[in-house]
Amino acid sequence: MEEVKFEIVESLGVLSSSPSGWTKELNLISWNNGEAKYDVRQWSPDHSKMGKGVSLSREEAQVLLKLLNKWLPK
């Protein structure tokens, strides 16, 4: 299996942390030299390991933001 290449283009923020030091983060990530996407997943403290996550295009992130604004309490 081919190794997946990634580059964290911009760290946007940490959503939560676990006692083990792993953090759930929102980042802009380029996968296999592709266009950067918004990405939510867990990372080890040194970013050498990652958990499963979800990557969203700019358009998908905008739709998600609208949905969250609609359904989250004010």
WOZI-V208308 format. One record per backbone hydrogen bond with DSSP energy under -0.5 kcal/mol. NH is the residue of the N-H (numbers start at 0). CO is the residue of the C=O. Records with the same first field share a line. If there is no record, write none. Layout:
# WOZI-V208308
NH=CO, CO
This chain:
# WOZI-V208308
6=29
8=6, 27
9=27
11=9, 25
12=25
14=12, 23
15=23
17=21
20=17
22=42
23=15
24=22, 40
25=12
26=24, 38
27=9
28=26, 36
29=6
30=28
31=4, 29
33=30
36=28
37=55
38=26
39=53
40=24
41=51
42=22
43=48
46=43
50=41
53=39
55=37
60=56
61=57
62=58
63=59
64=60
65=61
66=62
67=63
68=64
69=65
70=66
71=67
